[in-house]
Amino acid sequence: QVQLVESGGGLVQPGGSLRLSCAASGSIVGIYTMGWYRQAPGKQRELVSAVTMSGNKIYADSVKGRVTISRDNAKNTVDLQMNSLKPEDTAVYYCAVRGSSDYWGQGTQVTVSS
């Protein structure tokens, strides 16, 4: 069975950095995208960034220039480097695998506060 395990969340000051990591275990069939979503209190879940198996990347306008996504197909991992963090980035961040079937991690809390 497929499982996604996230790590790297925590509390950081505005302007700080965090690196979120996600490791997928189990066999995932076919072509699939890996990415990160987030959900802030009172808001719906939104895409932060995603990367295809061929290396195409997409970033939300709100994080473009501050976030870098990377993927290792061999290790089945996806990382999200976040810099210049703002209080508005505070949310639960979810790792996702999306293809013929979708899989979601449990989420990791990112809090940006002084």
N, C-alpha and C positions, 0 to 999 in steps of 0.2 A: 504494500500500500504506500501511497505517496504522502510524505510529510514534509512540511516546510518549517524550519526552525530559524527564528530571527534572533539577532543579538545586536548590541551596540547602543540601544536607547539609554536615555538618562536625562539628567538635569544639566543644562548648560546656560551660561550667561549670554545675553545678546551679543552678537558678534563672534561667538564661539563656533566650534566645529564638532561634528559627530560623524562617525562612519557606521552606517547600518550594514549588517551582513545577513544574508539569508542562504541557507543550505537546504537543498532539496534532496530527499532520500527516496528510494524506490524508483521503479521504472516508469518514465513518462513517455507515452507513445506519440509519435508524429512530430510535427513542427509546432513549436510553442513559443510564446513570448513570456519573458519574465519581467517583473516590474514591481514598483512600490506605489501604494495608495495610502491616503491618510484620511482620517476622519476627526474633525475637531468637534467639541461639544456643541450640540444644536445645529450641526451642519451635516450634509450628506457626504458620503465617501467620494473622494476625488482622486484622479490620477496625478501622481507626482512625476513619475518617470517610468519609462519602459524601454526594453531593448529586445530586438528579435535575435534569432539564432544566427542570422547573417550579419549582425552588428548594427542594424539601423536603430537609432535612438530617438526618443521623443521626450520633451520636457514640458511641464506646465509653465505657462508664462510667469506665474508667480515665483518660480524657483529658478528659471533660466539664468545662467551665469553664476549661480551660487551652488549648484548641484551637479554632480557628475555620476553617472551610472556606469557600471562595468559588469561584464558577465564572463564567466568561464564555463564554456559548454562541457569541457571534459570533467570538471569537478561539480558541475551543476550548482553553481553558486552565483549570486548576484549581490553586488554591493552598491551602496548609495553613499557617496561622500557629500556631506553637507557643510558648507562654509557660510560665514557671515549670517548666522542664524538670527532670526527675528522672533519676537514674541508671537507673531501671527503663524509661525511654523509649529507652534504647540499643537500636538495632535497624537492620536494613536496611529502608528505607521504599520501597514500591513504588506507583507510580501505576497506576491501572487504569481501563479503560473497559469497562463491562459492559452488554450488551444482547443483541441477536440473536447477536452474536459478542463474544468477550472479547479484550481486548488488555492487555498488561502492559508496563510499562517495565522497564528493566534494574536499577533499584533504586539508591538513594543511601544511603550510610551516615550515620547520626546517632549520635554518641557523646556522652554526657553524663557528664563526669568532671572531677574536680579535678586 
